[in-house]
Amino acid sequence: MNTVLVTGTAGFIAHRVTRLLLEQGVEVVGIDNLNDAYDLRLKQHRLADLAGREGFTFYEGDIENLYDLKPVFDGRQFDVIFNLAARAGVRYSIENPHVYMQSNAQGALNLLEMMRPGDCRKFILASTSSLYAGQPMPFREDLPVDRPLSPYAASKKAAEVLTYTYHHLYGIDVSILRYFTVYGPAGRPDMAPFRFIKWIHEGTPITVFGDGSQTRDFTYVDDIACGTILAARAMGNHGVPEHEIINLGGGKTPISLLEFIGKIEDRLGKKAEIVWQPMSASEMQDTSADISKAARLLGWQPETDLDAGLDATVEWYLDNVKWAGEVRL
């Protein structure tokens, strides 16, 4: 890879992917609309980490808008497009499903259309383990995922299907990466790890939906970023374009929400006060990834265990608590 496009560059996972690519000497063009889906200070914090790094060019723009994409593509030849921009989160997608379809499905379609006339033939799509709802664990890539429980999951399924159409019609090599509960430093404030750390640290009661027995296959963000880049370097079998769906997850024993909270309590030296709320019908009870395909095709295994990952995550929060403690949840 010489030059790549990363969408959603100010996002949690895309920031780490961009940074690793730059460290590998790859020229990265990033685009992000810097929306207010969550507190903009986190996005600005991530962008500040990338600003001034050699080989990085940033555009503020929206992949939902073809006019925003045109100057990004004009005069450039991308080797890979990493479509990591997305509206994420299950609960909010129920309140505002239209913005999810626009960003996650229409945005993917726009990028595929921009690729079609050029020579770029590798497309990475960030997808979600939420599609596996109701299937037996550990979740394998060949399970049927045609009954999504939320507009978020449905919008990701729509994007997956679109990539197959463009693979079939135009020979684009596609890697769809289904991520499992990503956490780490500078994570999203709408996700449990950031919220629990913040609430426990400041003594605010924690809201837990369900009875806390639900389990998640937590995956450290740097492991996710490494797997994403490995997928971009894999170009079909003997150069023949392929369309692959690959799980990137912890791949070990999932942990319950209550156990996860206990680990944060230990690191902060404080006990959590829990407010119990009914579990939403859109939420999955458990997640667990079968990552044998990622090992076989990409040579990928997660390297950071939960304890080490939580150490780094809590440390980042405490180091940045002056502003991170004020982040809007």
C-alpha positions as CSV (number, residue, x, y, z in Angstrom):
1,M,0.0,0.0,0.0
2,N,1.2,3.5,-0.9
3,T,-1.8,5.7,-0.6
4,V,-5.1,4.9,1.1
5,L,-8.3,6.6,2.1
6,V,-9.6,6.2,5.6
7,T,-13.2,7.4,6.3
8,G,-14.2,8.5,9.7
9,T,-10.6,9.3,10.6
10,A,-11.5,11.1,13.8
11,G,-13.4,8.0,15.0
12,F,-12.3,5.5,17.6
13,I,-11.1,2.7,15.4
14,A,-10.2,4.7,12.3
15,H,-7.9,6.9,14.3
16,R,-5.9,3.9,15.4
17,V,-5.9,2.4,11.9
18,T,-4.7,5.7,10.5
19,R,-1.9,6.1,13.1
20,L,-0.6,2.5,12.4
21,L,-0.6,3.1,8.7
22,L,1.3,6.3,9.0
23,E,3.9,4.5,11.2
24,Q,4.3,2.0,8.5
25,G,5.1,4.7,5.9
26,V,1.7,4.6,4.1
27,E,0.3,7.9,2.9
28,V,-3.2,8.4,4.4
29,V,-6.0,10.7,3.2
30,G,-8.6,11.0,5.9
31,I,-12.2,12.3,5.8
32,D,-14.6,12.9,8.7
33,N,-17.7,15.1,9.0
34,L,-16.9,15.7,12.7
35,N,-20.6,15.3,13.5
36,D,-22.0,15.7,17.0
37,A,-23.2,12.1,17.5
38,Y,-21.0,12.2,20.6
39,D,-18.9,14.9,22.3
40,L,-16.6,16.5,19.7
41,R,-13.7,16.8,22.1
42,L,-12.9,13.1,21.7
43,K,-12.7,13.5,17.9
44,Q,-10.6,16.6,18.2
45,H,-8.3,14.8,20.7
46,R,-7.8,11.9,18.2
47,L,-7.3,14.3,15.2
48,A,-4.7,16.3,17.3
49,D,-2.7,13.0,17.6
50,L,-2.6,12.7,13.8
51,A,-2.1,16.4,12.9
52,G,1.3,17.1,11.6
53,R,2.3,13.5,11.1
54,E,4.1,13.0,7.8
55,G,1.9,11.6,5.0
56,F,-1.4,12.6,6.5
57,T,-4.0,14.8,4.7
58,F,-7.3,15.5,6.2
59,Y,-10.6,16.6,4.7
60,E,-13.7,17.7,6.7
61,G,-16.5,16.2,4.7
62,D,-19.3,13.7,4.6
63,I,-19.3,10.4,2.7
64,E,-23.1,10.7,2.4
65,N,-22.4,13.7,0.0
66,L,-20.8,12.9,-3.4
67,Y,-19.7,16.6,-3.7
68,D,-17.6,16.2,-0.5
69,L,-16.0,13.1,-1.9
70,K,-15.1,14.5,-5.3
71,P,-12.1,16.7,-4.2
72,V,-10.8,13.7,-2.1
73,F,-10.6,11.5,-5.2
74,D,-9.6,14.1,-7.8
75,G,-6.0,13.6,-8.8
76,R,-5.4,10.7,-6.5
77,Q,-5.1,7.0,-7.0
78,F,-5.9,5.0,-3.8
79,D,-4.7,1.5,-3.3
80,V,-7.2,0.7,-0.6
81,I,-10.3,2.4,0.8
82,F,-11.0,1.8,4.5
83,N,-14.6,2.6,5.0
84,L,-14.6,2.9,8.8
85,A,-17.0,5.9,9.0
86,A,-20.3,5.0,10.5
87,R,-23.1,5.9,12.8
88,A,-22.7,3.4,15.6
89,G,-24.8,2.4,18.6
90,V,-27.9,0.2,18.8
91,R,-30.2,2.3,21.0
92,Y,-29.9,5.6,19.3
93,S,-30.5,3.9,15.9
94,I,-34.1,3.2,17.1
95,E,-34.7,6.9,17.7
96,N,-33.2,8.1,14.5
97,P,-33.0,5.2,11.9
98,H,-32.8,7.6,8.9
99,V,-29.3,8.9,9.7
100,Y,-28.0,5.4,10.2
101,M,-29.2,4.3,6.7
102,Q,-27.7,7.5,5.2
103,S,-24.3,7.2,6.8
104,N,-23.8,3.4,6.8
105,A,-25.6,2.3,3.6
106,Q,-25.7,5.4,1.3
107,G,-22.1,6.4,2.4
108,A,-20.8,3.0,1.4
109,L,-22.6,3.2,-1.9
110,N,-21.1,6.6,-2.6
111,L,-17.6,5.3,-2.0
112,L,-18.1,2.2,-4.2
113,E,-19.4,4.5,-7.0
114,M,-16.3,6.7,-6.7
115,M,-14.1,3.6,-6.9
116,R,-15.9,2.1,-10.0
117,P,-14.2,4.2,-12.7
118,G,-10.7,4.1,-11.2
119,D,-8.1,1.5,-10.6
120,C,-8.6,1.1,-6.8
121,R,-9.8,-2.5,-6.3
122,K,-9.7,-3.1,-2.5
123,F,-12.5,-2.1,-0.2
124,I,-12.5,-2.6,3.6
125,L,-15.9,-2.3,5.3
126,A,-16.3,-2.1,9.0
127,S,-19.3,-4.1,10.1
128,T,-20.7,-5.4,13.3
129,S,-21.2,-8.5,15.5
130,S,-24.7,-7.2,16.2
131,L,-25.8,-9.0,13.0
132,Y,-25.4,-12.4,14.7
133,A,-28.3,-11.9,17.1
134,G,-30.1,-15.1,17.8
135,Q,-27.4,-17.4,16.3
136,P,-25.5,-20.1,18.2
137,M,-22.1,-19.1,19.7
138,P,-19.3,-18.8,18.9
139,F,-20.5,-16.8,16.0
140,R,-19.1,-17.9,12.6
141,E,-19.1,-15.9,9.4
142,D,-21.3,-18.4,7.5
143,L,-24.3,-18.1,9.9
144,P,-27.4,-16.5,8.4
145,V,-27.7,-12.9,9.4
146,D,-31.0,-11.8,7.8
147,R,-32.9,-10.8,10.9
148,P,-31.2,-7.8,12.4
149,L,-32.7,-6.5,15.7
150,S,-31.9,-2.8,15.2
151,P,-31.8,-0.2,12.4
152,Y,-28.0,0.0,13.2
153,A,-27.5,-3.7,12.4
154,A,-29.9,-3.5,9.4
155,S,-27.9,-0.5,7.9
156,K,-24.7,-2.5,8.3
157,K,-26.3,-5.5,6.6
158,A,-27.4,-3.2,3.7
159,A,-23.8,-2.0,3.3
160,E,-22.5,-5.6,3.3
161,V,-24.9,-6.6,0.5
162,L,-24.0,-3.5,-1.6
163,T,-20.3,-4.5,-1.5
164,Y,-21.2,-7.9,-2.9
165,T,-23.0,-6.3,-5.8
166,Y,-19.9,-4.2,-6.7
167,H,-17.6,-7.1,-6.2
168,H,-19.7,-9.1,-8.7
169,L,-20.1,-6.4,-11.2
170,Y,-16.8,-4.6,-11.1
171,G,-14.3,-7.1,-9.6
172,I,-13.7,-5.1,-6.4
173,D,-11.9,-7.2,-3.7
174,V,-13.9,-6.8,-0.5
175,S,-13.1,-7.6,3.1
176,I,-16.0,-7.1,5.5
177,L,-14.8,-7.0,9.1
178,R,-17.3,-7.8,11.8
179,Y,-15.9,-6.2,14.9
180,F,-16.8,-7.4,18.4
181,T,-17.2,-4.9,21.3
182,V,-14.1,-2.7,20.8
183,Y,-12.6,-0.9,23.7
184,G,-9.5,1.1,24.6
185,P,-8.1,4.5,25.2
186,A,-10.1,7.5,23.8
187,G,-13.0,5.1,23.2
188,R,-16.6,6.2,22.3
189,P,-18.5,7.7,25.3
190,D,-21.7,6.0,24.3
191,M,-20.1,2.6,25.0
192,A,-20.0,0.9,28.4
193,P,-16.2,1.0,29.0
194,F,-15.9,4.8,28.8
195,R,-19.2,5.3,30.7
196,F,-18.4,2.9,33.5
197,I,-14.9,4.3,34.1
198,K,-16.2,7.9,34.1
199,W,-19.2,7.1,36.4
200,I,-17.3,5.0,38.9
201,H,-14.4,7.5,39.1
202,E,-16.8,10.5,39.8
203,G,-19.2,8.5,42.0
204,T,-22.1,8.7,39.7
205,P,-24.5,5.6,39.7
206,I,-24.0,3.2,36.8
207,T,-27.0,2.4,34.6
208,V,-27.0,-1.3,33.7
209,F,-29.6,-2.7,31.3
210,G,-30.7,-6.2,32.1
211,D,-29.3,-8.2,35.1
212,G,-25.6,-7.8,34.3
213,S,-25.2,-11.4,33.3
214,Q,-25.0,-10.6,29.6
215,T,-21.5,-11.3,28.2
216,R,-19.4,-9.5,25.6
217,D,-16.3,-10.6,23.6
218,F,-14.3,-7.5,24.3
219,T,-11.5,-6.7,21.8
220,Y,-8.7,-4.1,22.3
221,V,-8.7,-1.4,19.7
222,D,-5.0,-1.9,18.6
223,D,-5.7,-5.5,17.9
224,I,-8.7,-4.5,15.8
225,A,-6.6,-1.9,13.9
226,C,-3.9,-4.5,13.2
227,G,-6.4,-7.0,11.9
228,T,-8.0,-4.3,9.7
229,I,-4.7,-3.5,8.1
230,L,-3.8,-7.1,7.5
231,A,-7.2,-7.5,5.7
232,A,-6.3,-4.6,3.4
233,R,-3.0,-6.3,2.5
234,A,-4.7,-9.6,1.6
235,M,-5.8,-9.3,-2.1
236,G,-7.8,-12.4,-3.1
237,N,-6.4,-15.8,-4.0
238,H,-3.5,-15.4,-6.5
239,G,-4.8,-11.9,-7.3
240,V,-8.4,-13.0,-8.0
241,P,-10.8,-10.6,-6.3
242,E,-12.8,-12.1,-3.5
243,H,-15.6,-11.1,-1.1
244,E,-14.8,-12.2,2.4
245,I,-16.5,-11.7,5.7
246,I,-14.1,-12.0,8.7
247,N,-14.7,-11.8,12.4
248,L,-12.3,-9.7,14.5
249,G,-13.0,-10.4,18.1
250,G,-11.4,-11.4,21.4
251,G,-11.9,-15.0,20.5
252,K,-11.5,-16.1,24.2
253,T,-14.0,-16.5,27.0
254,P,-16.5,-13.6,27.0
255,I,-16.9,-11.8,30.2
256,S,-20.1,-10.7,31.9
257,L,-21.0,-7.1,32.4
258,L,-20.8,-7.4,36.2
259,E,-17.3,-9.0,36.0
260,F,-16.3,-6.2,33.7
261,I,-17.5,-3.6,36.1
262,G,-15.6,-5.4,38.9
263,K,-12.3,-5.1,37.0
264,I,-12.9,-1.3,36.6
265,E,-13.7,-1.0,40.3
266,D,-10.4,-2.7,41.1
267,R,-8.4,-0.3,39.0
268,L,-10.1,2.8,40.3
269,G,-10.2,1.6,43.9
270,K,-13.9,2.5,44.1
271,K,-17.2,0.6,44.2
272,A,-20.0,1.2,41.7
273,E,-23.5,2.1,42.6
274,I,-25.7,0.3,40.0
275,V,-29.1,1.5,38.8
276,W,-30.9,-1.4,37.1
277,Q,-33.0,-0.9,33.9
278,P,-34.9,-3.4,31.7
279,M,-32.9,-4.8,28.8
280,S,-33.9,-3.5,25.4
281,A,-35.3,-5.9,22.8
282,S,-32.7,-4.6,20.4
283,E,-29.8,-5.7,22.6
284,M,-28.0,-9.1,22.3
285,Q,-27.6,-11.2,25.5
286,D,-24.2,-12.6,24.6
287,T,-21.5,-12.3,22.0
288,S,-18.6,-14.6,21.2
289,A,-16.4,-14.6,18.1
290,D,-15.1,-17.6,16.2
291,I,-11.8,-16.0,14.9
292,S,-10.4,-19.1,13.1
293,K,-11.0,-17.6,9.7
294,A,-9.0,-14.4,10.6
295,A,-6.2,-16.7,11.8
296,R,-6.3,-18.7,8.6
297,L,-6.6,-15.9,6.0
298,L,-4.8,-13.1,7.8
299,G,-2.5,-14.8,10.3
300,W,-4.3,-12.6,12.9
301,Q,-4.8,-13.2,16.6
302,P,-5.6,-10.7,19.3
303,E,-2.5,-10.0,21.4
304,T,-3.9,-7.8,24.2
305,D,-5.8,-9.5,27.0
306,L,-8.6,-7.8,28.9
307,D,-6.5,-6.9,32.0
308,A,-3.7,-5.3,30.0
309,G,-6.3,-3.5,27.8
310,L,-8.2,-2.2,30.8
311,D,-5.0,-1.0,32.4
312,A,-4.2,1.1,29.3
313,T,-7.8,2.4,29.0
314,V,-8.2,3.5,32.7
315,E,-4.7,5.0,32.6
316,W,-5.6,7.1,29.5
317,Y,-8.8,8.3,31.3
318,L,-7.0,9.3,34.4
319,D,-4.3,11.1,32.4
320,N,-6.9,13.1,30.5
321,V,-9.5,13.4,33.3
322,K,-9.5,17.2,33.3
323,W,-11.3,17.3,30.0
324,A,-12.4,13.6,29.6
325,G,-14.3,13.9,32.9
326,E,-16.5,16.6,31.3
327,V,-17.3,14.6,28.2
328,R,-21.0,14.6,27.4
329,L,-22.5,11.0,27.6
